[in-house]
Amino acid sequence: MAIHVKLDAVLLERGITLTELAERIGLTLANLSVLKTNKARAVRFSTLDALCRELNCQPGDLLERVPD
């Protein structure tokens, strides 16, 4: 099983670039890129909260469990 971050799909739906999101929530573009490309090994709740607040979504909109 794996958890995938669907950040790219949510950004596309909202019409927001990764750079714009990084500026809005105060994270580096590099850190958001790691999330977007599913290379992250962990996500802080504070980061998840900031993403959900700015993208007006729930954690389940960003995270997906994918069977192996």
N, C-alpha and C positions, 0 to 999 in steps of 0.2 A: 504494500500500500504506500501511496505517496500523497502528500498534500501539495497542490499546485496553487499558485497565486494567479488570479485572473485579472491582475491590474491592467494589463494592456487592453483587454476587452472593455473594462469599465471606463478607462480613459477615452477610448474610441467612442463609446456611447455618450459620454459627457462632452466630447469635443475639447478635451484638455490635453495639453502636451505634458510629457514627463518633466520637462524643465519648468513649466508653469506650476505644476503640482509641487515640485521640490521647493520652489520659492515660497509658495503659499503655506507649506507646513514646516518649513525650516529644516529640511533634511538635505543632504548632499545628493546631487544627481547620481553619483556613483552608488550610494546606498539604495536609492530607489531602483536603479538599473538592476542591481542584484535581485531585488524582489521581482521585478518585472520579467526577468529571464529565468525565474525559478531556480536560482542558484543559492538562495538563502537557506541557511540551516535552522534559523530561528527568527521569530519576529517579536519584538517587544510589544506589550499591550499598549504602551503609550504611542508607539508608531501606528499600530492598528487603529487605535482610537482617533489619531490625527487624520489618517487616511479616510476613515469612515465619516468623520465630521466634515472634512473638506469635500468629499465626493458624495455626501448625502446618501450613504448606503449603510448596510449592515455587514458585519464580518463575514457572514455567509455569502454575500455578494462578491467578496474578494477571494475567498478560500474555497477550494474544492478537493475532496478526497477522491483519488483516482486509484482503482485497483491495479496491481502489478500485471 
